[in-house]
Amino acid sequence: METSSKHHFIPSLHVLAFILNILQGAGAEQETENLSGLSTDPYKDIFVVRENGTTCLMAEFAAKFIVAYDARASNYVDLITEQADISIPRSAEVRGKCGSNESELQISWADGTYSFKIYFVQETRNTSTRQEQFWKVSKVQFVYDLSESSHFKDAANLGRHTATSRHLSLFVTPLGKSYKCEAQESISLISSDHQKVVAVLLSQIHIQPFGLKRDFTFSEASACVVDQQEQLEETLPLILGLTLGLVIVVILSVYHIHHKLTATSQIQIPRDRSEYKHM
């Protein structure tokens, strides 16, 4: 009597979900576009990531990178600290990736000598009443090459270096909205070049990495705190002026009414004494 045993492999739900995500990602066609030429500001760049013909990530900003580095002194013995100011050219190449919970934008130029990368995540937090979904920038990275002499004159530590943010939680925005900030925001990165600091200066920011409802169009904007304060400072004098004007009108109106009532209630004294007998 022969017995045979068959082993059936039943994949778990996690494995099936993982395979499904891979298949969905393989079927999604992503393309990127550098639309900086459409900007009227020569320092402001526009980058778009599209998936299956629809915009899934859109970013506008003016960026400047201030890189500290060691340079050889005139005696070629001592080292001095110099800094280079670097901007993104209009000819920069852009790549990106859109995901359900994670997205990223990568901008590179000068044949890969420089690369700027922004990582976005979508998260959920519990409050006393409900769950709130939001997105934020979780990581920023800048790659540069000190061998590039047009920016790094007499650099000592030649070669490529990577500057990365630490424990970053930036541009926190409710899901379904874009983040907008005209004011300058500064991000400090720590470089692999002897822990030198690289400052990333961003201004005229308008970013949305998740939940765009229309192609090439941002959703409702959530303004940064600095912009809100500046707007309040601009409108406060107008509000105070209108309030003061209203108070003056009310006071004059009350005075006029009071004066009129007082005048009508006063006893009229006749000028002719013969009229006193009729009083």
Number of C-alpha atoms within 10 A of each C-alpha: 2 3 4 4 5 5 5 6 6 8 8 9 9 9 11 12 11 12 12 12 14 12 11 11 13 10 10 14 11 19 17 19 15 18 14 21 13 11 12 9 10 12 17 21 24 20 23 24 26 21 16 11 12 15 24 25 27 24 18 21 22 20 21 17 20 16 23 19 25 22 21 17 14 10 7 10 8 10 16 13 12 15 16 14 12 15 13 21 16 16 13 18 19 20 18 22 19 21 17 10 12 18 20 20 23 18 19 21 16 13 9 13 15 21 21 21 18 16 18 24 20 21 15 12 9 9 8 5 6 8 10 12 14 18 26 22 20 19 19 23 20 25 18 20 18 23 17 17 11 9 15 21 17 21 21 17 16 16 13 15 17 18 23 21 17 13 8 14 14 15 22 18 22 18 19 18 21 26 23 23 22 16 15 15 17 13 15 17 22 18 22 14 18 11 12 16 18 24 19 20 17 20 19 18 24 20 23 27 33 26 16 21 14 11 14 15 11 23 17 13 17 17 17 18 11 14 15 13 11 12 11 12 11 11 12 12 11 11 12 11 12 12 12 12 12 12 12 12 12 12 12 12 12 12 12 12 12 11 11 11 11 10 11 9 8 8 7 8 10 10 8 7 8 8 10 10 6 5 6
